[in-house]
Amino acid sequence: MKYVSTRGDTTERAFCDILLEGLAPDGGLYMPQRYPRVDAATLARWRGLAYADLAFEILSLYIDDIAVTDLCAICRRVYSRHVFGSDAITPLKSLEPGVALVALSNGPTLAFKDMAMQLLGALFEYELGRRGQTLNILGATSGDTGSAAEHAMRGKRGIRVFMLSPQGRMSPFQQAQMFSLQDANIHNLVVEGVFDDCQDIVKAVGNDLAFKRAHRIGTVNSINWARLVAQVVYYFAAYFQATKANGEKVSFAVPSGNFGNICAGHVARMMGLPIERLVCATNENDVLDEFFRSGSYRPRAAAETHETSSPSMDISKASNFERFVYDLLGRDGARVKALFEHGAFTLSPDEFARIAGFGFVSGRSAHADRVATIRDTWARQQVMVDTHTADGLKVARELRRPGETMLVLETALPAKFAATIREALGREPERPPGFEGIENLPKRFTRLPADVQAVKRYIETHVE
Ligand SMILES: *Cc1c(COP(=O)(O)O)cnc(C)c1O
């Protein structure tokens, strides 16, 4: 399998080359040249597989430059009970008839980001070792990505992580998850500013090509194809758990921000997984809902982005969305380039009409919906959901048709977002074993001004 850019650069690249890169050189995102089609016989064979072996089968279709035995060993090490807490890895939790949660948040940092980031950490270590190279990962986080990346990369040979976070903006639990790490290769840089300041610094460093090369700066953001393909696996795993035979169809409801998670569902559907509909759920930051309803994509400025109680979805410019548009427009790289370089765009009526054929529908959820959903699900089913999952569940219940099986992706556990749980239920969220009192552990971080030079100086003095 070779990879090409969404913006028309058709140079063919191998998986391990795009693994260590961010954007394609023309500013596009990497896509496989074609989607491998999974036929009925393959689907039947996969139904009986353990999660790690299913992951190996799916990843093998996209990765042909890692030895089969190595890839298999990586999958078994990553997708284990030891890392994800159960043999099912992503078990289903049924709610009312026709609705179930897909538990994706039982990894080390209690959010679904672990599903892909744990694999990414293992692949980075493998490939850097093979090349005899090192990588310094620079990232910005509002909470979940940073902790998932740090827990995936801690102690890994050849990798250092420099993670910028806005001072005082993460939940106490999220802070503790990051700052309590004592590993020498993890650097928590607390920026005196907001998330956008952190993001701007990462971009400024990325645009300084000389610095970037000299210090081998890399990223772990969600546009990385390896993260996306890792997420394809749980759509298959969930489908097998929810159905008895391969003739049946299911729908997925996905709390969305950067469009990475649901884009993996799109890939699974393109491969032939029997998915009826992909339900894109947004919070008050509803750029994607607006697009699926109207065909108009209007990314918003930071100042127009609301701070909500599902903060990991407070995104107004969905970085993975370009991948779907590329497929929607028949993989016309020149047209995608024109649309995304312009920023905002409106599809023609003919293009808009094609969306239904890809199964996408959408809905929106706001703070009051979130609180009501958390309360109602707790009262009726004694299941506690986090604020992001509540957004997905609200939209799933709203759009579900009679007879439809709706699988809602659980993107985080409630322990990460205690304030809204207290508001909805008047009690503290459940906390899985091993996380008691993490707020009291010693914290390791460095405070820096919101200044590119200060961050560059810090990196220079901490890489050898
Ligand atoms: C990252 C995240 C999301 C959004 O996922 P995307 O892939 O960016 O659409 C939703 N919920 C939680 C808890 C997250 O951490």
The ligand as a Tripos MOL2 file, in Angstrom:
@<TRIPOS>MOLECULE
LIG
   15    15     1     0     0
SMALL
NO_CHARGES

@<TRIPOS>ATOM
      1 C1        -10.3620   13.9680   21.1630 C.3       1 LIG1
      2 C2        -11.6870   13.7580   21.7970 C.ar      1 LIG1
      3 C3        -12.8940   13.8540   21.0540 C.ar      1 LIG1
      4 C4        -12.9370   14.2650   19.6030 C.3       1 LIG1
      5 O1        -12.3830   13.3030   18.7420 O.3       1 LIG1
      6 P1        -11.9650   13.6960   17.2460 P.3       1 LIG1
      7 O2        -11.2340   12.5370   16.7360 O.co2     1 LIG1
      8 O3        -11.0850   14.9180   17.3930 O.co2     1 LIG1
      9 O4        -13.2100   14.0130   16.4990 O.co2     1 LIG1
     10 C5        -14.0840   13.5530   21.6980 C.ar      1 LIG1
     11 N1        -14.1090   13.2170   23.0120 N.ar      1 LIG1
     12 C6        -12.9760   13.1350   23.7480 C.ar      1 LIG1
     13 C7        -13.0830   12.7750   25.1900 C.3       1 LIG1
     14 C8        -11.7320   13.3930   23.1860 C.ar      1 LIG1
     15 O5        -10.6110   13.3080   23.9270 O.3       1 LIG1
@<TRIPOS>BOND
     1     1     2 1
     2     2     3 ar
     3     2    14 ar
     4     3     4 1
     5     3    10 ar
     6     4     5 1
     7     5     6 1
     8     6     7 2
     9     6     8 1
    10     6     9 1
    11    10    11 ar
    12    11    12 ar
    13    12    13 1
    14    12    14 ar
    15    14    15 1
@<TRIPOS>SUBSTRUCTURE
     1 LIG1         1 GROUP 0 **** ****
